[in-house]
Amino acid sequence: MSESRWIPLESNPDVFNSWAINAGLASQAQFEDIYGLDPELLGMVSEDVKAVTLLFPCSGTIATKRKEEDEKIAAQGQYPIDPTIFWMKQTIVNACGTMGLLHALINSSVAFADESPLAKFIEECKDKTPLERVKVLEETSLFEQIHTSAAVSGQTTVPEDLDTYLHFTCFVKAPDVTARDQVRGWRVVELDGGRNGPIDRGECTNLLQDVANFVKEHYIKESKSVNFSMMALCSGQD
């Protein structure tokens, strides 16, 4: 049996917003472009950022360091992660855009329409492992249809060769589970279906700025490529 291979999603707010609405987003939250990581460009992003997605070249030094970090975490552990964070393993080729969307939306305080694909998916995934969750995704043809519809709506032509080295990851804010009573801290957590689980990225004081700093140091600095793109999930007028 050949492996499942989806059309890559474009890092485009219109594409991501179309996916989110078709999947059941029922609030005014929306994805916006992040045009750059300098303070004045970050200042153009709406307030109340709930998640940040990053499209990056998963090759060379970046790919090597991802593998090394996974091995280090497996051997030594990491800062404790909030157990309520929703994360799932990616097994479908080119589904990283949908993974980024699911990780961003499900881990943000946004509303979903009753009986929508997202609402049903969240309910069905309760008490399931990350690999069991992706089985639900694989067996739910509606998500593949939503993904394909969003993919072909982008500004670029769908390539005949669907192999790509570009990959989506997502950053969200999560409670610090080590914080003492009455002192609620926050952490930045990276959610990437291509990794072995959620990864702590340090204290969170301002999600957008903290992620921008991390991306500059650990992604952009490690590559000569210009193929980086970021978007923010913002609350809108809620």
Salt bridges, closest charged atoms under 4 A:
GLU3 OE2 - ARG5 NH2 2.99
ASP48 OD2 - LYS50 NZ 3.77
GLU69 OE1 - ARG195 NH2 2.76
GLU69 OE2 - ARG201 NH1 2.57
ASP70 OD1 - ARG195 NE 2.91
GLU123 OE1 - LYS126 NZ 3.20
GLU138 OE1 - LYS135 NZ 3.40
ASP163 OD1 - ARG5 NH1 2.42
GLU190 OE1 - ARG201 NE 2.82
ASP192 OD2 - ARG66 NH1 2.60
ASP192 OD1 - HIS167 NE2 2.68
ASP200 OD2 - ARG187 NH2 2.81
GLU217 OE1 - LYS221 NZ 3.39
GLU222 OE2 - LYS65 NZ 2.89
